[in-house]
Amino acid sequence: MGGALAFIIGALLAGVISAIVTYLYLDRGAKSRVRMSQDEAQRIVAEAEEQKRASAIEAKDQAMRLRAELDRELGQRRKEVDRIERRIEQKEETIDRKTQSIEAREQNLRRQEQNIERSREKWEVERGRQQEELDRERNRHIEELERVAGLTADEAKIELVAEVEAEARSLAARRVHEIEQEIHEEADRRSRKILATAIQRIATDYVAESTVSVVPLPSDDMKGRIIGREGRNIRALEQATGVDLIVDDTPEVIMISAYDPLRRELARRVLTRLLQDGRIHPTRIEEVVNKAQIELDQTIREEGDAVAYEANVVGLHPDLIKLLGRLKYRTSYGQNVLAHSLEVSVIAGALASELGADVNVCKTAGLLHDIGKAVDHEVEGPHALIGADIAKRLGRSAKIVHAIAAHHGEEEPLTVEAFIVATADAISGARPGARREMVETYTKRLEALEGVANSFDGVEKSFAIQAGREIRILVSPNRIDDLAATQLAHDVVKKIEETLEYPGQIKVTVIRETRSVDYAR
């Protein structure tokens, strides 16, 4: 019992001692960690203090640098301000000097003006006195001259003016006659120069008139829609139709420019349809161009068929019919080529029936004589030879081909039909009113031309000939002599230029005929 108790007490003591040892060990480790933490904290604080001191030093250095730079900049600004102030002071001094100089000049000018005014007053008084003396002396001389001549001053003036005028007119007419003789000697050279100048001046306007179509717009706002964003609509339209669209400041108008009349017509139709529809974008433009091309081809065929039927020319190849239809959109000197071709066919048929020639050949060749103009912008060469080649390839007879080729002299006319077609072409193009003016306008212009000539004294009759390009005036030989006839021609020309409007130029010919009549008994 005692041994067991001793064992238990020994065990308890061992446990207590073990616990005390463990506690003492743990307490010593904790204190060691605390000391390490305190050391680390002190180190961190020391480093922070060191960084704080370094940052403060760096901030002071930066502040010193900034202050030095600011001082330099302020110094430069002060120098610039000082320089500007000196310049301003110099300019003020200069302005003061100029002001003083101007004031001195103004005073000098005022003194001079006063002197001039006093001198002018004295001169006016002196001039008035001298003028009175001159007037008295002049009147005395006029009275003496009137007494010696037996005429008053007004009568002498009228007589002198009449004599001087008659002499001047005679000299002028003689000089004009001499100048005209000199001009006639070099007429050929001058006419070539005049023609070249006229062609040069007129060519641009004629090309513009023949190559531009105008499309009206409902409003100027449509111009922006036609152009589109960044120009995409107008580029798509130009690429699809092969024309140039001209959008300028002209209100509510857009112009289509192209040498090919079919392209212009196609673009006109497309643009008109787009304006009516209101949907304008590249895809829609492509659709409308395709539809308008089909409609234009159909219209061309219909026009060709209609004119062939009206001319009573049958058996034409479909390609010839199509080329005929294309002439509807071609002009020559302002005359529609398709209408001109139909007229030539009718005239040629009538001439052939009167002369006993082949009517069918003449009518067919007359209808097709300008067929080459349908493609002359695509094929090089005269349109007569181009048309003859087309007619030959499409099965026309040799007589028809020859008449087409010879109607402008590219080939020598060898048949009656060729002469008839050339004559019919000349008649259609040269008849009054065929090109650029109606018959009524033509007739009124001729009547006005003859009226101007008949308004002069000594004119017996006048005749406007050469479609109004020349007027011949018959004068009375008893009232108009040769020199007066020359003067009359120039007076008529001057009045025509002042009162009439006419194309080209008008030749005025004055004819003075002296007839001596006697009778043998």
HUNORFEN-V837015 format. One record per residue. N is the residue number from 0. RES is the residue in one letter. BURIAL is 1 if it has 24 or more other ideal C-beta (glycine too) atoms within 12 Angstrom, else 0. Layout:
n | res | burial
N | RES | BURIAL
N | RES | BURIAL
This chain:
n | res | burial
0 | M | 0
1 | G | 0
2 | G | 0
3 | A | 0
4 | L | 0
5 | A | 0
6 | F | 0
7 | I | 0
8 | I | 0
9 | G | 0
10 | A | 0
11 | L | 0
12 | L | 0
13 | A | 0
14 | G | 0
15 | V | 0
16 | I | 0
17 | S | 0
18 | A | 0
19 | I | 0
20 | V | 0
21 | T | 0
22 | Y | 0
23 | L | 0
24 | Y | 0
25 | L | 0
26 | D | 0
27 | R | 0
28 | G | 0
29 | A | 0
30 | K | 0
31 | S | 0
32 | R | 0
33 | V | 0
34 | R | 0
35 | M | 0
36 | S | 0
37 | Q | 0
38 | D | 0
39 | E | 0
40 | A | 0
41 | Q | 0
42 | R | 0
43 | I | 0
44 | V | 0
45 | A | 0
46 | E | 0
47 | A | 0
48 | E | 0
49 | E | 0
50 | Q | 0
51 | K | 0
52 | R | 0
53 | A | 0
54 | S | 0
55 | A | 0
56 | I | 0
57 | E | 0
58 | A | 0
59 | K | 0
60 | D | 0
61 | Q | 0
62 | A | 0
63 | M | 0
64 | R | 0
65 | L | 0
66 | R | 0
67 | A | 0
68 | E | 0
69 | L | 0
70 | D | 0
71 | R | 0
72 | E | 0
73 | L | 0
74 | G | 0
75 | Q | 0
76 | R | 0
77 | R | 0
78 | K | 0
79 | E | 0
80 | V | 0
81 | D | 0
82 | R | 0
83 | I | 0
84 | E | 0
85 | R | 0
86 | R | 0
87 | I | 0
88 | E | 0
89 | Q | 0
90 | K | 0
91 | E | 0
92 | E | 0
93 | T | 0
94 | I | 0
95 | D | 0
96 | R | 0
97 | K | 0
98 | T | 0
99 | Q | 0
100 | S | 0
101 | I | 0
102 | E | 0
103 | A | 0
104 | R | 0
105 | E | 0
106 | Q | 0
107 | N | 0
108 | L | 0
109 | R | 0
110 | R | 0
111 | Q | 0
112 | E | 0
113 | Q | 0
114 | N | 0
115 | I | 0
116 | E | 0
117 | R | 0
118 | S | 0
119 | R | 0
120 | E | 0
121 | K | 0
122 | W | 0
123 | E | 0
124 | V | 0
125 | E | 0
126 | R | 0
127 | G | 0
128 | R | 0
129 | Q | 0
130 | Q | 0
131 | E | 0
132 | E | 0
133 | L | 0
134 | D | 0
135 | R | 0
136 | E | 0
137 | R | 0
138 | N | 0
139 | R | 0
140 | H | 0
141 | I | 0
142 | E | 0
143 | E | 0
144 | L | 0
145 | E | 0
146 | R | 0
147 | V | 0
148 | A | 0
149 | G | 0
150 | L | 0
151 | T | 0
152 | A | 0
153 | D | 0
154 | E | 0
155 | A | 0
156 | K | 0
157 | I | 0
158 | E | 0
159 | L | 0
160 | V | 0
161 | A | 0
162 | E | 0
163 | V | 0
164 | E | 0
165 | A | 0
166 | E | 0
167 | A | 0
168 | R | 0
169 | S | 0
170 | L | 0
171 | A | 0
172 | A | 1
173 | R | 0
174 | R | 0
175 | V | 1
176 | H | 1
177 | E | 0
178 | I | 0
179 | E | 1
180 | Q | 0
181 | E | 0
182 | I | 0
183 | H | 0
184 | E | 0
185 | E | 0
186 | A | 0
187 | D | 0
188 | R | 0
189 | R | 0
190 | S | 0
191 | R | 0
192 | K | 0
193 | I | 0
194 | L | 0
195 | A | 0
196 | T | 0
197 | A | 0
198 | I | 0
199 | Q | 0
200 | R | 0
201 | I | 0
202 | A | 0
203 | T | 0
204 | D | 0
205 | Y | 0
206 | V | 0
207 | A | 0
208 | E | 0
209 | S | 1
210 | T | 1
211 | V | 1
212 | S | 1
213 | V | 0
214 | V | 1
215 | P | 0
216 | L | 1
217 | P | 0
218 | S | 0
219 | D | 0
220 | D | 0
221 | M | 1
222 | K | 1
223 | G | 0
224 | R | 1
225 | I | 1
226 | I | 0
227 | G | 1
228 | R | 0
229 | E | 0
230 | G | 0
231 | R | 0
232 | N | 1
233 | I | 1
234 | R | 0
235 | A | 1
236 | L | 1
237 | E | 1
238 | Q | 0
239 | A | 1
240 | T | 1
241 | G | 1
242 | V | 1
243 | D | 1
244 | L | 1
245 | I | 1
246 | V | 1
247 | D | 0
248 | D | 0
249 | T | 0
250 | P | 0
251 | E | 0
252 | V | 1
253 | I | 1
254 | M | 1
255 | I | 1
256 | S | 1
257 | A | 1
258 | Y | 0
259 | D | 1
260 | P | 1
261 | L | 1
262 | R | 1
263 | R | 1
264 | E | 1
265 | L | 1
266 | A | 1
267 | R | 1
268 | R | 1
269 | V | 1
270 | L | 1
271 | T | 1
272 | R | 1
273 | L | 1
274 | L | 1
275 | Q | 0
276 | D | 0
277 | G | 0
278 | R | 0
279 | I | 1
280 | H | 0
281 | P | 1
282 | T | 0
283 | R | 0
284 | I | 1
285 | E | 0
286 | E | 0
287 | V | 1
288 | V | 1
289 | N | 0
290 | K | 0
291 | A | 1
292 | Q | 1
293 | I | 0
294 | E | 0
295 | L | 1
296 | D | 0
297 | Q | 0
298 | T | 0
299 | I | 1
300 | R | 1
301 | E | 0
302 | E | 1
303 | G | 1
304 | D | 0
305 | A | 0
306 | V | 1
307 | A | 1
308 | Y | 0
309 | E | 0
310 | A | 1
311 | N | 0
312 | V | 1
313 | V | 0
314 | G | 0
315 | L | 1
316 | H | 0
317 | P | 0
318 | D | 0
319 | L | 1
320 | I | 1
321 | K | 1
322 | L | 1
323 | L | 1
324 | G | 1
325 | R | 1
326 | L | 1
327 | K | 1
328 | Y | 1
329 | R | 1
330 | T | 1
331 | S | 1
332 | Y | 0
333 | G | 0
334 | Q | 1
335 | N | 1
336 | V | 1
337 | L | 1
338 | A | 1
339 | H | 1
340 | S | 1
341 | L | 1
342 | E | 1
343 | V | 1
344 | S | 1
345 | V | 1
346 | I | 1
347 | A | 1
348 | G | 1
349 | A | 0
350 | L | 1
351 | A | 1
352 | S | 0
353 | E | 0
354 | L | 0
355 | G | 0
356 | A | 1
357 | D | 1
358 | V | 1
359 | N | 1
360 | V | 1
361 | C | 1
362 | K | 1
363 | T | 1
364 | A | 1
365 | G | 1
366 | L | 1
367 | L | 1
368 | H | 1
369 | D | 1
370 | I | 1
371 | G | 1
372 | K | 1
373 | A | 1
374 | V | 1
375 | D | 1
376 | H | 1
377 | E | 0
378 | V | 0
379 | E | 0
380 | G | 0
381 | P | 0
382 | H | 1
383 | A | 1
384 | L | 1
385 | I | 1
386 | G | 1
387 | A | 1
388 | D | 1
389 | I | 1
390 | A | 1
391 | K | 1
392 | R | 0
393 | L | 1
394 | G | 0
395 | R | 1
396 | S | 0
397 | A | 0
398 | K | 1
399 | I | 1
400 | V | 1
401 | H | 1
402 | A | 1
403 | I | 1
404 | A | 1
405 | A | 1
406 | H | 1
407 | H | 1
408 | G | 0
409 | E | 1
410 | E | 0
411 | E | 0
412 | P | 1
413 | L | 0
414 | T | 1
415 | V | 1
416 | E | 1
417 | A | 1
418 | F | 1
419 | I | 1
420 | V | 1
421 | A | 1
422 | T | 1
423 | A | 1
424 | D | 1
425 | A | 1
426 | I | 0
427 | S | 1
428 | G | 1
429 | A | 0
430 | R | 0
431 | P | 1
432 | G | 0
433 | A | 1
434 | R | 1
435 | R | 0
436 | E | 1
437 | M | 0
438 | V | 0
439 | E | 0
440 | T | 0
441 | Y | 1
442 | T | 0
443 | K | 0
444 | R | 1
445 | L | 1
446 | E | 0
447 | A | 1
448 | L | 1
449 | E | 1
450 | G | 0
451 | V | 1
452 | A | 1
453 | N | 0
454 | S | 0
455 | F | 1
456 | D | 0
457 | G | 1
458 | V | 1
459 | E | 0
460 | K | 0
461 | S | 1
462 | F | 0
463 | A | 1
464 | I | 0
465 | Q | 0
466 | A | 1
467 | G | 1
468 | R | 0
469 | E | 1
470 | I | 1
471 | R | 1
472 | I | 1
473 | L | 1
474 | V | 1
475 | S | 0
476 | P | 0
477 | N | 0
478 | R | 0
479 | I | 1
480 | D | 0
481 | D | 0
482 | L | 1
483 | A | 1
484 | A | 1
485 | T | 1
486 | Q | 1
487 | L | 1
488 | A | 1
489 | H | 1
490 | D | 1
491 | V | 1
492 | V | 1
493 | K | 0
494 | K | 1
495 | I | 1
496 | E | 0
497 | E | 0
498 | T | 0
499 | L | 1
500 | E | 0
501 | Y | 1
502 | P | 0
503 | G | 0
504 | Q | 0
505 | I | 1
506 | K | 1
507 | V | 1
508 | T | 1
509 | V | 1
510 | I | 1
511 | R | 1
512 | E | 0
513 | T | 0
514 | R | 0
515 | S | 0
516 | V | 0
517 | D | 0
518 | Y | 0
519 | A | 0
520 | R | 0
